[in-house]
């Protein structure tokens, strides 16, 4: 039973039995609608062009809808043209204007087609849902076009006149753009991003801007996201790692133009100390060309080495400060015999592939020289004063978490650390051991405090430091490997010492009984629930399947990032959960250049689980929330009838 205090508050919105009854009817009706479509993406890694196309095309679903709606009314090429328009209306309209094809007749026919497509896609949603996604500036016009009577002569003349007035007013371009954006929004009811928005690709800032404009989105943090969040919180080791990865993948546009990070001090420092060093091992991976901040590859290699050495020094200092991390073995610079040029690991010695260390004192290898301290001070100021970084990180916090349970699915990026026997491995933090769900909940609070805590500077710094552990610590659920072999990959030839061993989770969770035990710990019904995560690219070309544990586990890192596509053989996955089924859209690699025809693109769709019946909104978490609201409203009606709360009949002006 609801408390009288709560019912009194509820009565402010529903002041009488009639109003409460009307809302119960409304909520019960909403529960009967088909379940909204959820889209799941993972490991975007800055690939903005690929992701934005997949988002705006609803992973090819809009093209499928066009084919179904206009199969006998439009040619294949015309269908492609309409799809291209929906995906990127500004570009297509500009091309049509330049070629003199943007005629009144084309505009009239196109608006009719967009209205039909919008009506067809939005048919399963409530008027309330459609209204929320209708552009405000054209709300009344679009509502009339969508919902006015069809086939009646007077209505037809009315609709024709609306479109004629749009053209005569010179508003056709902005109206078409608004309609296309609305169609994009309607196709995806909820968007889940399962980690790693940042690093490797050229446009994480553009992805973040798009996500911030999307109506319903949630994010499960990945270790690359945590790295940027740690940098924004003030962790200098995270800052140097962000710069190192960005330079290493030639992402100067993202760093300097996207996030206003000033790399000139690093460039000047590099010329002073590494100007004659060829830095062969540090040449950047050039997957995309910079548009604004072009840097010579040889100079970028020297910048890459300079910031890497600073990173190794800062990591060593942090690990000496925190022996409780149990990562002393990763103080790599103290394992070098600089005189002999070898790296000592256990009983073995490995020759260094690069022995030029102009800023390292062999007697105190972790000590920053004065110029490095000055450089880090400059880098820190750049991170802490970056307005776009602040906005994006705040969004990551407000819409993100370590994990999420939604509609019988458990979403997290990396792993739930396990022991070899399948039991939950524990991570010790401040003398307490945490494992399973308790570990994820603990880390959720810790990550929030690293950014927001102001009352205790000492506690805050401790949590800011720990953000680096979450990036690459062996028991971090976001990383889940024995080590991050950055140093070894740069300086050592032996592949065995470079090897990163995965947490047992990644093998054990492929067994159904282990996946079921994890789902149960998180409070889900293992008979119908699934785990959905990314982090580890699925090597389709080697015969690996993203569906594991007899359908209990979906690993959807399929290689949206170009860096991983040679390993996976495809260009990423979208998991789609609608009222009929769970399906995997398998994407193919192609050029997203402006001159290419994206309208013909449709992924390979694999239906991996068919629902026993068409799911309704009443079957979802939102439906269960509505059940709670209905119960509260029934309690309110009972309170009105028993006189515990007095009914009110506000005047129209109240």
GINOR-V934021 format. One record per helix or strand. SS is the DSSP state (H for helix, E for strand). FROM is the first residue (numbers start at 1). LEN is the number of residues. If there is no record, write none. Layout:
((SS | FROM | LEN) (SS | FROM | LEN))
//
This chain:
((H | 4 | 10) (H | 17 | 15) (E | 34 | 1) (E | 38 | 4) (H | 48 | 9) (H | 61 | 9) (H | 76 | 12) (H | 89 | 10) (H | 104 | 21) (H | 127 | 6) (H | 136 | 12) (H | 153 | 16) (H | 172 | 16) (E | 190 | 4) (H | 204 | 10) (E | 217 | 4) (H | 223 | 11) (H | 236 | 13) (H | 252 | 7) (H | 264 | 11) (H | 280 | 3) (H | 297 | 25) (H | 323 | 3) (H | 328 | 3) (H | 332 | 4) (E | 336 | 2) (E | 342 | 4) (E | 348 | 4) (H | 370 | 15) (H | 387 | 13) (E | 400 | 2) (E | 403 | 4) (E | 409 | 4) (E | 418 | 1) (E | 424 | 1) (E | 426 | 4) (E | 432 | 4) (H | 436 | 17) (H | 457 | 16) (E | 481 | 1) (H | 486 | 6) (H | 495 | 4) (E | 502 | 1) (H | 505 | 4) (H | 512 | 10) (E | 530 | 4) (H | 540 | 3) (E | 547 | 2) (H | 549 | 3) (E | 553 | 3) (H | 562 | 7) (E | 573 | 5) (E | 581 | 6) (E | 604 | 7) (E | 616 | 1) (H | 617 | 3) (H | 621 | 21))
//
